[in-house]
Amino acid sequence: MFDDLMRAGWPALDEVEVGGWVARFSGGVTQRANAVVPAVAPPDVEAALRQVEALYAARGLPVIFQLGPSAQPTGLDEVLAARGYEFGSPTSVQTVTLGRLDGGAGVEIADAPSEEWLDLWWRVDGRGDRSAMDVAVKILAGGPALYASLRDAGGVAAVGRLALVGEWGGIYCMAVREDVRRRGHGAAVLSGLLRAGQERGITRAWLHVRAENTAALSLYERFGFTEASRYHYRSHRGQEPVEHVHPEP
């Protein structure tokens, strides 16, 4: 279930099925949109691996697998490790069933990101040049979503995105301007997004957070989020990553 939600919430620009695995490509912008989702065990794992590696090599990208509890076949993580794939970015998938929400006053909600929204998000969380940002904008536009902005005297102080996938809402792109952190802006944006999502019919929400990000985990815990799953990445160490690929969330 979470694999499908994550694919819809952060859609790759191109997907190629390889024996039940889904190889995702987005010009190297973000790990998630350039990783293999091993949803179904291929008939021949070795042949599928060779095909996947050839597909990524042809695009000049490192081979990255996103591995959670549903990864197939069982033991794929060990197979990749033995093949020289490196472990990285352990991530907690958190969910919540939405109830009454308070807060979020002053948060602006839009159906598309403004230039100011994009500027702050990219300054805080982006990697690469304008061409990489252009790819990121295409990823954002790959499905319906809400975009939250909170302003102060200095302009946009915090932003966030809520992907709309049926009854689910997915939290992405949470970013707070460096000079105004630890002032509750992230909580305000999160509250504003979830309230706006409720108005659009969502009843549950999910998010991804790096397992070591204690500050973010504390914030999400206050909203009732609890861990539902975990995943990590395995990347081929024999090929240098392109500049745009970076850890997430």
N, C-alpha and C positions, 0 to 999 in steps of 0.2 A: 504493500500500500504506500509506504513512504517513498519508495523509488518513483512511483507514478506521480505522487504529489510534487516531489522535487523536480522531476523532469518538466512538469507543467508550470511550476512556479518560477523556474529559472531555465527557460527553454534554450537548447543549443540551436545554432543557426543551421546545422546539418546533422543528420543521424544516418548511420549505416548499420544494418543488422548483420551480424556475423554469427550464424548458428545459434541464435537465441540471445547472444550478447548484443548490446546496443552501443556502438562506438559513436561518440559525440564530438563535434568539431565546431569551434567558434573562433578560429584565428588565434588560438592561444590565450584568449582573454578569459581568465578565471579557470581554476582547476575543474570546478564542477561542470562547466559547459564544454569541457574538453576531455572528459573522462569516460571510460567504458563503464556501462552499467551492466553487470553480469546477471541478468534477470533469469535466464534459462540456461541450463547446462547444454553446451554444444555436443553433438555426437562424437566429435574428435577434438579434445581440448588442445592438443599439440598443434593441430592444423589451424584451429581458431586463433591460437596465440600468434602463429606465424602470419596469418592474414591480418590480424589487428596491428601487429608491429609494422607490417608493410604499409598499411593505410596511414598510420601516424608518421612513419618515416617519409612517405611521399609528400606529406604536408609540412615537413620540417618541425614536427612537434614531438615532445616526449610522450611515451606511452604511459597513461595514467589509468589505474583502475580505482573505482570507488567501491569499497567493500564494507557491507553491513551484514546483519544476520541472514538476510535472504540471498546473499551472493551464491551463485551456482557455477560449478558443482561444489559440494561440500569439500573443504580442504583446498579451495583455490588460493587462499591467502598463503598457505604453506608452499604451494606450487610456485607462486610468483616469487616468494622469498628465496626459494632455492634457485630460481632463474636469475636472481640478481636485482629484483625490484625492491626499492627502498620504502620503508614504512614512513608515513608522515601525516600530519594534520589530524590527530584524533579529535572527533567532533561528536557532540551530544545533540541528538534530535529531541527537542522538547515540545510537549503539547499541552493544551489547556482547553477545557470546555468553558465557554464564555458565560458569565453571569452578569450581574450589574457592574458597570464600570464607572468610576469617578475620575475626574481630572481631564486633562486634555484641552483646557481652556486656552484659546488663542491659537490653536493649531489649525493651519490652513490645509484643506484636503482638495486634491485635484485628481483628475483621471489620467493626467500625463505629467511627466516631470518638466518643470520650467528650467530655463537656463541657469537660474540661481541655484535650484535644487541640484542639477547636474554638477555645477561648479563645486559646491561644497562636498558632495559625495565623492567626487573624483579627487579633490584635494586631500580628503581624509583617507579614502580607501582605494583609490585608483592606482594603477601602475601603467606606465607606458605613455606614449605620445597621443596626439589627437586622433590618429588612426585607430588606436586601441580604444579610445573613448567612443568613437563612432561605432565600433563593434559592440561595445557594452550597451549603447543606446538601442541597438537592434535587439539585443537580448532582452532588455527591459520591455520593448514593444512586442515581444513574442506572445503575450497573453494579457488578459485584463488585470488591472492592478490599480491601487490607490496610492497616491503620493502625498506625504505629509511634510509640511514645512513649519517651523517655529521661528519667528523673527524677534530680534531685539534691536537696540539702537545701532548695532554694527551690521545689520542685515540679517540674512538667514543664519540662524544659530544652530539648528539641528534639523535633520531630515530622516525619513524612513519610507519604506515601501511595503505595501500589503498586496501580495498576489492573491487573486480571487480564483479559487478552484472548487466549484460546486459549493458545498456547505463549509469548506475549509478556507482559511486565510493563512498565507505564509508570510512571515516577517523577514524582510531583506533590507539591506542597504542602510542600516542604522548608523548614523554618523553625527557627531557633535563637534562643532568648531573648537579648536584646541584651547582657545583662551576662555571658554565658558563651560568647561567640563566640571562635573560634580556639582551642578546646580539644579539638578532635576529635569534638565531639558530632554534627556533620553526617555525618562518615564512619561513626560508629557506627550512626546511624539508617539510612544507606544500606546498610551491610553487613547489618544486621538485616532490613531489608525484602527484600533480594535473597535472603538465605538462606531466609527464610520463603516467598518466592515459589518457590524451587526445590522446597521441600517440597510445594507445590501444583501442581508440574508445569511451571513456566515454564523455558524454556531460553535465552531471549534477553530483553533489556530495551531500552527506549528512554527518552529524556527530552528535554526542551526546555530550552535555556539561552540567555539573551540573549548575543549575539555579543561584547559588550563586558565580560561578567562574568568577568573573568580568574580570580578566586578560585574560583568554582564550576567553571569549566573545568578548573582545576588539580586540584580534588578528583575530578572525574569521570574525568580522565585516569589517575589512580592506580588506578582500578577497571577500566581497560581500555576505557572508552568512547571511540569515535572518531566523527568527523562523518560522517553518511550523507547528509544533505541540509540545506537551508536554506529558510527562508521569511521573508517580511516581510508587513506589513499596508499596505493603502492605505485611507485613510479620507476620507470626503467632508468637505472643510473648510467647506462652505457651511452645515453644521448643527452647533450646539454639542453636544459629547458630554454625555450624562447623567452624573451624579456618580459612578455605580458603575463605569463602564467604566475600566479601567486597564491599563497595559502588563503583558506577561507574558513569560516565566514569573516 
